[in-house]
Amino acid sequence: MELFYAKEAHGSVISLDQEESGHCIKVLRHRVGDEVQVIDGLGTMLRCRIADANPRGAQLEVLERVPGFGVPEYHLTLACCPTKNNDRFEWLVEKATEMGVDRIVPLIGERSERKVYKSDRARRIALSAAKQSLKALIPEITEPITVKEFLQQPLNGTGLIATCFGERIGVSEAIDGDEITILIGPEGDFSPEEAAMAIAKGYKPIHLGPSRLRTETAALAAVSAVYLKFIGKAYVSED
Amino acid sequence: MELFYAKEAHGSVISLDQEESGHCIKVLRHRVGDEVQVIDGLGTMLRCRIADANPRGAQLEVLERVPGFGVPEYHLTLACCPTKNNDRFEWLVEKATEMGVDRIVPLIGERSERKVYKSDRARRIALSAAKQSLKALIPEITEPITVKEFLQQPLNGTGLIATCFGERIGVSEAIDGDEITILIGPEGDFSPEEAAMAIAKGYKPIHLGPSRLRTETAALAAVSAVYLKFIGKAYVSED
């Protein structure tokens, strides 16, 4: 199954942009009348029929809209300090998108070695990972923000902060409800001040086990904990 | 904390090989009398004092042996078909080692596009990931073996096979006991015959949730499920 992406997928006829049209018409050689699947990036998959096979701007007739296509049962925000090595963070973006995440916030901590982050590449990775893992929801990759700025924002649902000091509970036990925000610090961890601010804000301190995990591995372990908790649930009823 | 690796770490004096000696003496500039930590790769960490700072073969006096250093409470064999893209499999080796795995078996399935795999690079990655994540146990990376050959071997403990067809239970519920073997197929999944053989052998069919995960992501989700199940346990008593 191949998914295409259309940004403004409103109305009964939608168009693919030049890149998606080229891939659909030139590369995959789809013709007028072929049925194709399109995601709007917001959670809806559209079954469409090609009305105009223009390789620069294909026109598609919408046959059916499938809301919540591949959208997880939870809402997860992963706020994580980008790693020194950019590949490691981009890998995390791909893997978190495959498992299911709503929003990835690149955090700049007081101890972050990386103080600048460009979100555009990560957005392209999230798009292709969403298509590849059959999800109509493309995670939002926000612009980078400092930990303290992020903590000014209201916390909805359960907030978790992974730190290496103080009393902490295991991540799986800490996950509560279906709206979750997870904070993952830089290689040097959050500063005690940042951690204290988060805890005062209502974030629960968690641990990710005895292993010393790299930043991106810790972040993915936390995303896995959420993903696995809900697949457990999901299938009790289905099987 | 920096860990060095010594293959034959017996007796009261051990030596580092040329590569480890160069790193310890030339790069990190350790001197006679300095205390350093060494892993034997089999689960024991040795606190040592440098007796001879030879940059080609440093001699270390063993002060203390710490068995089970960073060794997880479970025994996990991950038998996984290497991905077409070698980087993806090597990334999996690093991440699985960070979380904790005893043995990684590169499997060749009937539907594997990659029929040949060289394990040496993966072994170097496992060694550095074990050091980085403070584990004295370096996972064994076996030579590649076909799925059917692997299934000739006795299954100890719980065996799980991730497939895309048939009745399956969620991976977390399926994990039982502390000795686990997980089979992950190639991009094209196991053949029905391979899956039937595994199930006849006692492997439980599992699913890894609704997302279509890449091979290496599926494998890491399964490793995470084991890791997270045991960190949960571990910390109930500690916290």
HADDOCK unambig.tbl for C-alpha pairs under 7 A between the chains (distance, minus, plus):
assign (segid A and resid 70 and name CA) (segid B and resid 211 and name CA) 6.79 0.50 0.50
assign (segid A and resid 95 and name CA) (segid B and resid 217 and name CA) 6.60 0.50 0.50
assign (segid A and resid 98 and name CA) (segid B and resid 211 and name CA) 6.69 0.50 0.50
assign (segid A and resid 98 and name CA) (segid B and resid 213 and name CA) 5.93 0.50 0.50
assign (segid A and resid 99 and name CA) (segid B and resid 211 and name CA) 6.29 0.50 0.50
assign (segid A and resid 133 and name CA) (segid B and resid 211 and name CA) 5.93 0.50 0.50
assign (segid A and resid 133 and name CA) (segid B and resid 212 and name CA) 4.57 0.50 0.50
assign (segid A and resid 133 and name CA) (segid B and resid 213 and name CA) 5.94 0.50 0.50
assign (segid A and resid 134 and name CA) (segid B and resid 212 and name CA) 6.46 0.50 0.50
assign (segid A and resid 170 and name CA) (segid B and resid 231 and name CA) 6.71 0.50 0.50
assign (segid A and resid 170 and name CA) (segid B and resid 232 and name CA) 5.41 0.50 0.50
assign (segid A and resid 170 and name CA) (segid B and resid 235 and name CA) 6.67 0.50 0.50
assign (segid A and resid 172 and name CA) (segid B and resid 232 and name CA) 6.78 0.50 0.50
assign (segid A and resid 209 and name CA) (segid B and resid 231 and name CA) 5.00 0.50 0.50
assign (segid A and resid 211 and name CA) (segid B and resid 70 and name CA) 6.80 0.50 0.50
assign (segid A and resid 211 and name CA) (segid B and resid 98 and name CA) 6.71 0.50 0.50
assign (segid A and resid 211 and name CA) (segid B and resid 99 and name CA) 6.30 0.50 0.50
assign (segid A and resid 211 and name CA) (segid B and resid 133 and name CA) 5.95 0.50 0.50
assign (segid A and resid 212 and name CA) (segid B and resid 133 and name CA) 4.58 0.50 0.50
assign (segid A and resid 212 and name CA) (segid B and resid 134 and name CA) 6.46 0.50 0.50
assign (segid A and resid 213 and name CA) (segid B and resid 98 and name CA) 5.94 0.50 0.50
assign (segid A and resid 213 and name CA) (segid B and resid 133 and name CA) 5.94 0.50 0.50
assign (segid A and resid 217 and name CA) (segid B and resid 95 and name CA) 6.60 0.50 0.50
assign (segid A and resid 221 and name CA) (segid B and resid 224 and name CA) 6.31 0.50 0.50
assign (segid A and resid 224 and name CA) (segid B and resid 221 and name CA) 6.30 0.50 0.50
assign (segid A and resid 224 and name CA) (segid B and resid 224 and name CA) 6.62 0.50 0.50
assign (segid A and resid 225 and name CA) (segid B and resid 228 and name CA) 6.99 0.50 0.50
assign (segid A and resid 228 and name CA) (segid B and resid 225 and name CA) 6.99 0.50 0.50
assign (segid A and resid 231 and name CA) (segid B and resid 170 and name CA) 6.70 0.50 0.50
assign (segid A and resid 231 and name CA) (segid B and resid 209 and name CA) 5.01 0.50 0.50
assign (segid A and resid 232 and name CA) (segid B and resid 170 and name CA) 5.45 0.50 0.50
assign (segid A and resid 232 and name CA) (segid B and resid 172 and name CA) 6.76 0.50 0.50
assign (segid A and resid 235 and name CA) (segid B and resid 170 and name CA) 6.71 0.50 0.50
